């Protein structure tokens, strides 16, 4: 099925792109009496974005070898990671001045809601919105894994060969079982 590689690539790509978007400037601002523009990257606004993005990439890799049940568990995890990333991003975008209050406090020493009064200009970059969309896409891809992941094929020939070795009578002989027979001193070409 072609959906599996596309979904897995999509999950890995959303994680990698979220990592990139989180490292970019989300909010630029200028303080009263200071003629220098300060910038705050998404990772500083919410440090949880980086681990969420890395977890998405790791989940995509784990899905390549996961069995049917574990695949669905990972699908739920991916959906939650994507939703969490979107929620964290939305909270920062909904109130950017609150999101950068730590940086303002660091620069001015003013704490609490009074720190916003020291800002004379601020601007939100598109990178936050990119991260929001990536989180939503990751959540949808996680749901797709839960819904369609059970239809994906299971592990490859390597694991099938192990199963045949454990129960060689389940199917006829093959190259691996013939080689194993030779190693044990039997001639697989002779009738039994």
N, C-alpha and C positions, 0 to 999 in steps of 0.2 A: 504494500500500500504506500503510495507516495506521500500521504499526509504525515507519517511518522517523521521522516527527515525534515520536512518543512516546519513542523511544530517544534521539533528539537532545536533546529537552527534558529527559529524565532525566539525561543526561550533564551538561548545562549546570547543571541544578538541583543535582546532587550536588556539582559543583565550587563553586557559589555557597554552598550550605549548609555545605560543609566550610570554606570561607573564614570564614563567620560563626561556626561552632562552634569553629574554631581561635582566634578572637579572644576567646572567653569563658574564664572561670576554670575550670581543670581541677582544680587542687589548692589547697586552703586549709590553712594550718598555723599553729601557734603555737610560738614558741621558748621555751625555759626562761628564766624570769625576766622575760619580756616579755609584757605583757597586751594585745598587739595581734595581730589575725589578719592574716597575710600571704596574698596570693593570687598564683597563677602561671597566666597564660593558656597555652593550648595552643601558641601560636606561640613562646612563650619556652621551653617544654619541648622543642619540636622546630621550629626555624626552617624546616625543609624543607617543612612542611605548607602554608604559603602559596604557594610556587611550584608545588607539586603541584596545589593547588586551582585556581590560575589556568591551569595547563596543561590541566586538564580542560575548563574553559570554552572555552579557545582551540581545543581539539580538537573540541568540539561545533560550533563555528563553522566550522572547516575541513571537517568532515564534510558540511556543507550543500552544498558545491561540489565535493567530491572525486569523482574517477572511481572505477571499480570496484576497481582494484588499490590505489590510494592509500587508498581507504576501508578496505580490509582492514588495511593497514599502520597506519592511524590506530586501528582497532579494537584491534589488538595493543597499541599505545601506551596507549590508554585503559585496557585491562585491566592493564597494568603500572603505570600511575599509580595506579589504584585499589588494586591489591595493595600497592604501596609505601606508600600512605597508611595502609592498614589495618595493615601490619606495623609502621610507625613508631608508630602509635597504640597497638597492642597492647604494644609494648615499654615504652612509658611507663605504661600501665595495669597491666602485670604487676609493675612495680617503681616505684611513684610516688615513694618516698623517694629513690631513685637519680636519678629524672628531675628532681627539684627540688634536687639537691645543689649545683648552681651558684648558685642563689638563696640557699640557706642559707650557702654559703661567702661570698657577697657581703655578707650581713648580719652574719655572726659572725666571719669570718676563719678558721674551722675548715675544713680541707680533707679530702678522701678520705672513707672510710667513717665516720670519727669525726663528720662533720657531721650524720649521722642521729641521733646520741645527743643533740644539742641540741634536737631536736623533741620536744615533749611531747604534741602533738595534731595530727592531720592528717585530711583528708577529701577524697575524690575526688568531683568533681561528675559529673553525667550527661553533660556535654558531650563528654568523652573517648569515652564509649561511643557517642554519636551519631556522632562522627567515624569510629569504627571501623565502624559499620554503613554509613555513607555510602561508605567506601572499598570495602567488600565489594560494595555495590550497583553502584558505578562499575566494578569489575572484571567483574561479571556483564554489565553493559551493553556493555562492551568486547568480551566474548566474543560477545554477541548481534550486534554489528556484524560481527565476523569471520564468523560463521555465516550471517547473513541479509543482510549488506550488499551482496553481489553481486546480489541480486534487486531492489534498489532501482532506480528509474528514473535515467537519467543526466541531464545538464544540460538546461536548459530551451530554449525556442524561440530565445532570443538566439543560442545556440551552434549550433543547427540551421540558422539562417539563414546563418551564416558558412560552414558546410559546403556549403550549396546554392550560395552565391556562388562558392565555389572550384570546384565541379563542377556547373554549372547543368544539364547534360544528365542528371543522375542522376534527377531528377524533373521533372514538368511545371512550367510557369511559375507563379510566385506573385507576390504584390504587391511583394515586395522586388526580385525579378529584373525585373519589369516596370518598376519605378521606375528601376533601374539601367540598363535598356535605353533608357529615355527620356533619362537623363542622358548616355548615350553617343551620342545622336542617332538611335537606332533607334525605330521605331514598333512596339510590341509587338502592336498590334491588326491589323497587316498580315501576311498569310501570307508565309512565307519561301520 
